[in-house]
Amino acid sequence: MPKTSAGLLLWRMRDGRREVFLVHPGGPFWAKKDDGAWSIPKGEIGADEAPLAAAQRELTEETGFVAAGPFAALGSIRQAGGKVVHAFAAAADFDPAQLVSNRFELEWPPRSGRRVEFPEVDRAGWFSLAEAARKLPFAQAEFLSRLD
C-alpha cells in the first residue's frame, strides 16, 4: 500500500494575479536544489486522521502558520515514488519571513557519528503560477491547474 500524504495549496491575489505558497525542504540533501524541489506544505496522514486535518496539522508543523479555510478539495495525485498526495486549496496570506518549522535530527556527514538538527522546511515563499510550476515536482504541479 503506498504512503499517503495530505497538503494545502494556499493562494492569494496580488496585483490581480494569483500566487501560491510553497515550502522548500530543509536539510543537506535539498540545500542546493531549487526547481522541482519545492512543495505544497504536506505530510503523512496519521492513523484514523482525516486528510484535511492532516493537511492543516502539517502546515502548522512545517511553517507555524494556521489556515482557516474554507477549503476546497483538489483531489489526489501519485508522485514518482508512488506516494499519493491529497490536496486542499484555501485563500491565505502569510509572511514567509515569519516561518517557524519543526526540526529533525540526522547523522551528518554520513557515517560521521555526528548528529545535526535541521528544520523540516528551511524557507517558504509566494510564487506566480508559472514560477510554481517550475518549483514543484511534476506531479504536484497538477494541483495548480485544479485551482478554480
Wavefront OBJ file of the C-alpha trace (Angstrom):
o trace
v 0.000 0.000 0.000
v 1.529 3.371 -0.993
v 2.205 6.031 1.603
v -0.459 8.699 1.678
v 0.037 12.393 2.448
v -2.163 15.457 2.546
v -1.307 19.086 1.984
v -2.598 22.585 1.443
v -2.229 24.650 -1.705
v -2.661 28.132 -0.289
v -3.198 31.093 -2.581
v -3.567 34.858 -2.522
v -4.194 37.603 -5.072
v -1.511 40.257 -5.715
v -1.919 42.925 -8.394
v -4.710 40.895 -9.995
v -2.570 37.735 -10.214
v -2.863 34.570 -8.182
v 0.167 33.500 -6.150
v 0.632 30.208 -4.309
v 2.532 29.426 -1.113
v 5.277 26.791 -1.359
v 7.875 25.430 1.049
v 11.441 24.240 0.492
v 12.625 21.150 2.414
v 15.415 21.671 4.906
v 18.500 19.569 5.410
v 21.669 18.923 3.462
v 20.114 16.843 0.661
v 17.975 19.762 -0.512
v 20.300 22.695 0.242
v 21.389 23.294 -3.365
v 18.207 22.145 -5.110
v 15.602 24.623 -6.314
v 13.445 23.937 -9.386
v 11.453 20.758 -8.784
v 12.413 20.674 -5.088
v 9.719 22.900 -3.529
v 6.392 21.508 -2.352
v 2.999 22.370 -1.028
v 3.124 22.051 2.783
v 2.213 18.378 3.258
v 2.880 15.261 5.258
v 1.741 11.758 6.026
v -1.800 11.156 7.161
v -1.907 9.626 10.652
v -3.927 6.551 11.570
v -7.620 7.462 11.825
v -6.813 11.054 10.732
v -8.903 12.789 8.082
v -6.868 14.071 5.115
v -7.896 17.711 5.668
v -6.978 17.509 9.371
v -3.573 16.056 8.402
v -3.018 18.837 5.855
v -3.832 21.520 8.438
v -1.590 19.864 11.055
v 1.309 19.612 8.606
v 1.018 23.285 7.627
v 1.336 24.296 11.269
v 4.191 21.862 11.996
v 6.172 22.883 8.919
v 5.564 26.636 8.980
v 3.973 27.729 12.260
v 1.023 29.142 10.265
v -2.659 28.243 10.576
v -5.073 28.367 7.631
v -8.717 28.996 8.476
v -10.387 27.942 5.226
v -12.872 27.445 3.721
v -11.074 24.598 1.968
v -11.728 23.173 -1.497
v -10.706 19.586 -2.260
v -8.296 19.380 -5.221
v -8.271 15.585 -5.415
v -5.128 13.485 -5.335
v -2.036 12.755 -7.416
v 0.548 9.967 -7.377
v 4.154 11.166 -7.148
v 7.016 9.476 -8.994
v 7.971 7.434 -5.915
v 4.410 6.116 -5.582
v 3.237 8.318 -2.703
v -0.357 9.521 -3.044
v -0.929 13.173 -2.098
v -4.380 14.622 -1.366
v -4.568 18.416 -1.580
v -6.926 21.132 -0.455
v -6.928 24.782 -1.536
v -7.656 27.858 0.560
v -7.057 31.586 0.439
v -4.430 32.747 2.942
v -1.748 35.378 3.331
v 1.338 34.662 5.431
v 4.668 36.443 5.712
v 7.333 33.848 4.791
v 9.823 35.720 6.987
v 7.772 34.548 9.992
v 8.329 30.849 9.155
v 8.871 28.608 12.194
v 9.418 24.954 11.269
v 9.668 21.809 13.332
v 13.089 20.149 13.256
v 14.573 16.711 12.627
v 17.895 15.117 13.519
v 20.211 13.430 11.028
v 23.687 11.942 11.107
v 25.717 14.461 9.091
v 28.053 13.989 7.383
v 27.084 10.357 6.762
v 28.923 7.774 8.909
v 30.481 10.579 10.985
v 28.650 9.674 14.173
v 27.734 13.352 14.495
v 24.002 14.169 14.877
v 22.873 17.506 13.465
v 19.455 19.151 13.723
v 17.807 20.696 10.633
v 14.478 22.463 10.040
v 11.960 20.356 8.133
v 11.301 23.453 5.997
v 14.140 25.943 5.547
v 12.239 28.601 3.589
v 8.864 29.436 2.115
v 7.593 31.853 -0.464
v 4.801 33.100 -2.660
v 5.094 32.296 -6.373
v 3.158 33.075 -9.526
v 1.508 30.026 -11.080
v 4.206 29.891 -13.783
v 7.016 30.062 -11.196
v 5.291 27.468 -9.023
v 5.007 25.071 -11.973
v 8.837 25.133 -12.211
v 9.434 24.887 -8.453
v 7.085 21.949 -7.771
v 7.728 18.307 -8.632
v 5.927 17.448 -11.875
v 3.081 15.520 -10.221
v 2.306 18.246 -7.663
v 2.190 20.882 -10.414
v -1.079 19.232 -11.476
v -2.734 20.810 -8.430
v -2.113 24.270 -9.931
v -4.425 23.511 -12.838
v -7.131 22.377 -10.400
v -7.411 25.764 -8.674
v -10.697 27.400 -9.660
l 1 2 3 4 5 6 7 8 9 10 11 12 13 14 15 16 17 18 19 20 21 22 23 24 25 26 27 28 29 30 31 32 33 34 35 36 37 38 39 40 41 42 43 44 45 46 47 48 49 50 51 52 53 54 55 56 57 58 59 60 61 62 63 64 65 66 67 68 69 70 71 72 73 74 75 76 77 78 79 80 81 82 83 84 85 86 87 88 89 90 91 92 93 94 95 96 97 98 99 100 101 102 103 104 105 106 107 108 109 110 111 112 113 114 115 116 117 118 119 120 121 122 123 124 125 126 127 128 129 130 131 132 133 134 135 136 137 138 139 140 141 142 143 144 145 146 147 148
